[in-house]
Amino acid sequence: MTLQANPADAEPFRFAFGRNWARFLEGLDEARIRTAVDSLRDMLGVDDLRGKRFLDAGSGSGLFSLAARRLGARVHSFDYDAGSVACTEHLRATYFPGDAEWTVDRASVLDAAYLETLGTADVVYCWGMLHHTGHMWDGLENVCARVAPGGTLFVSIYNDQGGASRRWRRVKRLYNRLPRALRFVVVVPALAHIWWKPSLRDLLQRRPGRTWREYGGDRGMSPWWDLLDWVGGFPFEVAKPEEIFEFCTRRGFRLLRLSTHGGGPDCNEYVFVRAGGEAA
């Protein structure tokens, strides 16, 4: 397979997602894996994925490919970032060694010719990746085409906050321009900006640090590595919920579930089903 260049690489400074994910995996334990499995089951509204084909477009750490495999799906994972591919391969080798039902590639979601070779899947999962390609809408077009009739699309996109999103884009660009040794000058203020309210609330409630310690929500993630992913995640695009809704409904999808975050900067999560059969 010839790897097609990712238009995001036209940006002279791009965040090394795979390096960040590798550090996250150092702290991965069974509790986080179970949390990821439960969150995937909950968002898709299923008990398991036995007999289903699961396409993880932009697999990142590989955690949710692992979750889908544990739920019984046949999994194909791919990511453009070589470090992220290595992370996914590490999880496959660790938890499903020699498993023919889980394949991993390095490829770009913007490479329509590559995606065409994959056929369609019962579940296409694309969480927090399209907005880092530099061509988000092209990427979304490509993943929509990979959903089988009656299949499910689970996608997440950063929320459009208008001016705040534009300011964060400048922060992210600055972070990636700086030498690694100096990036703390961006990370420390961002940490204070994001965490001062929950930290103050914990202090007032006489439970210092509790929110940080219990961080992970329903995805089994880490507060520190999520912070670095947020501050460094560049290229950076955003969308309003109505924009994603209109884009997908025009392509024959029906919205099953939407999870938003009160107008904040986090990812809005969408679960769509494609016309033509029963959802996964």
C-alpha positions in Angstrom: 0.0 0.0 0.0 1.3 3.5 -0.9 0.6 6.0 1.9 -1.1 9.1 0.5 0.2 12.3 1.9 -2.0 13.9 4.5 -2.9 17.5 3.6 -2.5 18.3 7.3 1.2 17.8 6.8 1.2 21.0 4.8 1.1 22.6 8.2 4.8 23.1 9.2 4.0 22.3 12.8 1.8 19.2 13.7 1.2 17.6 17.0 2.8 14.1 17.6 -0.4 12.3 18.7 1.3 8.9 18.8 3.9 10.0 21.3 1.2 11.3 23.6 -0.8 8.0 23.2 2.3 5.9 24.0 2.6 7.7 27.3 -1.1 7.2 28.0 -0.8 3.5 27.4 1.9 3.2 30.1 -0.8 3.8 32.7 -3.5 1.7 31.0 -5.1 -0.9 33.3 -8.0 -3.3 33.2 -10.3 -0.7 34.9 -9.8 1.8 32.1 -10.3 -0.9 29.5 -13.6 -1.9 31.1 -14.7 1.7 31.2 -14.0 2.1 27.5 -15.9 -1.1 26.7 -18.9 0.1 28.8 -18.9 3.5 27.1 -18.8 2.0 23.6 -21.7 -0.4 24.5 -23.7 2.5 26.0 -23.3 5.0 23.1 -24.1 2.4 20.5 -27.0 1.0 22.5 -25.8 -2.7 22.2 -25.0 -5.6 24.4 -22.2 -6.8 22.2 -20.8 -6.5 18.6 -20.6 -10.2 17.7 -20.9 -10.7 14.0 -20.3 -7.0 13.3 -17.5 -5.4 11.4 -16.0 -2.4 13.2 -13.9 0.2 11.4 -11.8 2.5 13.7 -10.9 5.4 11.5 -8.1 7.2 13.4 -7.4 4.6 16.1 -5.1 6.8 18.2 -4.1 4.7 21.3 -6.1 1.7 20.0 -8.2 1.6 23.2 -11.5 1.6 21.4 -10.4 -0.9 18.8 -9.6 -3.1 21.8 -13.0 -2.3 23.3 -14.8 -3.3 20.1 -12.8 -6.5 19.8 -13.7 -7.4 23.4 -17.3 -6.9 22.4 -16.9 -9.5 19.7 -16.5 -7.3 16.6 -14.1 -8.0 13.7 -12.0 -4.9 13.8 -10.0 -2.9 11.3 -8.0 0.0 12.7 -6.0 2.6 10.9 -4.3 5.9 11.6 -2.1 8.3 9.7 0.2 8.9 12.7 2.9 6.2 12.8 3.1 6.4 16.6 -0.6 5.9 16.9 -0.4 2.9 14.6 2.4 1.5 16.9 0.2 2.0 19.9 -2.7 0.1 18.3 -0.5 -2.7 17.2 0.9 -2.9 20.8 -2.6 -3.4 22.2 -3.4 -6.0 19.6 -0.2 -7.9 20.4 -0.8 -7.6 24.1 -4.5 -8.5 24.4 -5.2 -10.4 21.1 -1.9 -11.9 19.9 -2.0 -13.5 16.5 -5.7 -12.6 16.1 -6.8 -12.6 12.5 -10.0 -10.7 13.4 -8.2 -7.5 14.2 -6.1 -5.8 11.5 -4.1 -2.6 11.7 -2.9 -0.2 8.9 -1.2 3.1 8.5 -3.4 5.2 6.2 -5.1 8.6 5.9 -8.8 9.1 6.3 -8.4 11.6 3.4 -7.3 8.8 1.1 -10.6 7.9 -0.5 -8.9 5.2 -2.7 -7.6 3.4 0.3 -10.9 3.6 2.1 -12.7 2.2 -0.9 -10.6 -1.0 -0.6 -12.0 -1.6 2.9 -15.6 -1.9 1.7 -18.2 -1.0 4.3 -18.6 -1.7 8.0 -21.5 -2.2 10.4 -20.0 0.3 12.7 -17.6 3.2 11.7 -16.0 4.8 14.7 -14.2 8.1 14.2 -13.7 9.8 17.6 -11.8 13.1 17.9 -9.7 12.7 14.7 -11.4 14.4 11.8 -10.9 17.9 13.2 -7.1 17.3 13.2 -6.7 16.4 9.5 -6.8 19.9 8.1 -9.7 18.8 5.8 -12.4 17.8 8.2 -15.4 17.8 5.8 -13.5 15.7 3.2 -12.7 13.2 6.0 -16.3 13.1 7.2 -17.4 12.5 3.6 -15.1 9.6 3.3 -16.1 7.9 6.6 -19.8 8.3 5.8 -19.2 6.3 2.6 -17.8 3.4 4.6 -21.0 2.8 6.6 -23.0 -0.1 5.4 -26.7 0.3 4.8 -28.3 0.0 8.2 -24.9 0.5 9.8 -23.9 3.0 12.5 -21.6 6.0 12.4 -20.1 7.2 15.7 -18.2 10.4 15.3 -17.0 13.2 17.5 -16.0 16.7 16.5 -14.8 19.7 18.5 -17.6 22.1 19.3 -17.5 25.5 17.5 -17.2 28.2 20.1 -16.7 31.1 17.7 -14.0 33.5 19.0 -12.9 31.1 21.7 -12.2 28.4 19.2 -10.1 30.9 17.1 -8.1 31.8 20.2 -7.5 28.1 21.0 -6.3 27.6 17.5 -3.6 30.3 18.0 -2.6 28.6 21.3 -2.3 25.2 19.6 -0.2 26.7 16.7 2.1 28.4 19.2 2.5 25.2 21.2 3.6 23.3 18.2 6.0 26.0 17.0 7.9 26.0 20.3 10.8 23.7 21.1 9.7 20.9 23.3 11.7 22.3 26.3 9.7 25.5 26.1 6.2 24.2 25.6 5.5 24.5 29.4 5.0 28.2 28.8 1.8 27.2 27.0 0.8 24.1 29.0 1.0 25.7 32.4 -1.4 28.6 31.7 -3.8 26.2 29.8 -3.8 23.9 32.8 -4.7 26.8 35.1 -7.3 28.0 32.7 -9.0 24.7 32.3 -8.7 23.3 35.8 -9.0 26.3 38.2 -12.7 26.0 38.6 -13.0 22.3 39.4 -9.9 22.6 41.6 -11.4 25.5 43.6 -14.7 23.6 43.8 -12.9 20.6 45.2 -11.1 22.7 47.8 -14.3 24.4 48.9 -15.9 20.9 49.3 -12.9 19.7 51.3 -11.9 17.1 48.7 -8.8 18.6 47.1 -7.8 17.0 43.8 -10.7 14.7 43.7 -11.9 15.7 40.2 -8.4 15.2 38.8 -8.1 11.8 40.5 -11.5 10.6 39.3 -11.1 12.0 35.8 -11.8 9.7 32.9 -15.5 9.9 32.6 -17.0 7.2 30.6 -14.0 6.8 28.2 -11.3 5.7 30.6 -9.0 8.5 29.7 -6.3 10.4 31.6 -6.5 14.1 32.6 -2.9 14.9 31.9 -2.6 13.3 28.5 -6.0 14.7 27.5 -4.7 18.1 28.5 -1.7 17.7 26.3 -3.8 16.3 23.4 -6.1 19.4 23.7 -3.4 22.0 24.0 -1.2 20.5 21.3 -3.9 19.1 19.0 -3.1 20.8 15.7 -4.4 21.2 12.9 -7.6 22.2 14.6 -11.1 22.5 13.2 -14.5 22.8 14.8 -18.2 22.5 13.9 -21.6 23.3 15.3 -23.9 20.4 16.0 -26.4 21.6 13.4 -23.7 21.6 10.8 -22.8 17.9 11.4 -26.5 17.0 11.6 -27.2 18.6 8.2 -24.2 17.2 6.6 -25.0 13.6 7.6 -28.7 13.7 7.1 -28.2 14.9 3.5 -26.2 11.7 3.0 -29.0 9.4 4.2 -28.2 9.2 7.9 -30.6 9.5 10.8 -29.4 10.8 14.2 -29.8 8.3 17.0 -27.9 10.0 19.7 -26.3 13.4 20.4 -24.1 14.2 23.4 -23.0 17.9 23.8 -21.2 19.8 26.5 -23.2 22.9 27.2 -21.4 25.0 24.5 -17.9 24.2 25.9 -14.8 23.3 23.8 -15.1 19.6 24.2 -16.1 17.1 21.5 -19.8 16.7 20.6 -20.6 13.0 20.0 -23.0 11.8 17.3 -24.4 8.4 16.6 -26.1 8.1 13.2 -27.7 5.2 11.5 -27.6 4.9 7.7 -30.8 4.2 5.8 -31.2 0.7 4.4 -31.5 -1.8 7.3 -31.2 -2.3 11.0 -28.7 -0.4 13.1 -25.8 -2.2 14.7 
